[in-house]
Amino acid sequence: MNLYLVRHGQTDSNLKGRYLGAFEDELSQLGKAEIEKSKDIIKNLCFDKVFSSERKRALDSARILTDKEIICDSRLNERDFGIFENKTYKEICINYPVESKAWEENWIDYKIPKGESVKEAYERAAAFMKMLEKENYEDCLVVSHGGVIRLIYCYILDGDLNNFWKFTSKNGSISIARFQYNNWHIDSIIQPDLLTGKAASNL
């Protein structure tokens, strides 16, 4: 199976460095352009299945990428940041000093009030990946979020959540993972270059 993971295009909240999980935000003009460039890279591929997060920014990106049927799956939704939603790190530290300190001290297990822990978000991402393994499609497109894609990297790397910080997932990037002989490997990470119109791989 060839799995193509695409992060949604940029939004205004992304540009401002705000924590964006359950909060709904629109794709910016740049975000739409990023996804158009991603589309150029995958336009000749024929996907057996297309999955998307339920969040508007991801679903709108998926609709730009393909005219195939899109299956929305809540397991692909970005982590719910609860009371931290749509706030910058500075705003979080000022408004929620106790909670932000607890978050920093145990970033994997700490459940943000009215939100999720990293571990909870990982468990649903892992459940999605196990479903894909069972179905074993030939070519599959998944449109999701930076945090979820990094959690999928962690799943591929034997479930070690400390690997979360060892990768990035930029808006519009395409991560290609392959499932062969009952084993996952990350094949490449492609970032479309809006300045040159070419694609750059950072893996």
VENGICOR-V30639 format. One record per run of one state. SS is the DSSP state (helix for helix, strand for strand, loop for the rest). FROM is the first residue (numbers start at 1). TO is the last residue. If there is no record, write none. Layout:
BEGIN
ss->SS from->FROM to->TO
ss->SS from->FROM to->TO
END
This chain:
BEGIN
ss->loop from->1 to->1
ss->strand from->2 to->7
ss->loop from->8 to->10
ss->strand from->11 to->11
ss->helix from->12 to->15
ss->loop from->16 to->26
ss->strand from->27 to->27
ss->loop from->28 to->28
ss->helix from->29 to->42
ss->loop from->43 to->48
ss->strand from->49 to->52
ss->loop from->53 to->55
ss->helix from->56 to->65
ss->loop from->66 to->70
ss->strand from->71 to->72
ss->loop from->73 to->73
ss->helix from->74 to->76
ss->loop from->77 to->81
ss->helix from->82 to->84
ss->loop from->85 to->88
ss->helix from->89 to->95
ss->loop from->96 to->96
ss->helix from->97 to->105
ss->loop from->106 to->117
ss->helix from->118 to->135
ss->loop from->136 to->138
ss->strand from->139 to->144
ss->loop from->145 to->145
ss->helix from->146 to->156
ss->loop from->157 to->160
ss->helix from->161 to->166
ss->loop from->167 to->173
ss->strand from->174 to->180
ss->loop from->181 to->182
ss->strand from->183 to->192
ss->loop from->193 to->198
ss->strand from->199 to->201
ss->loop from->202 to->203
END
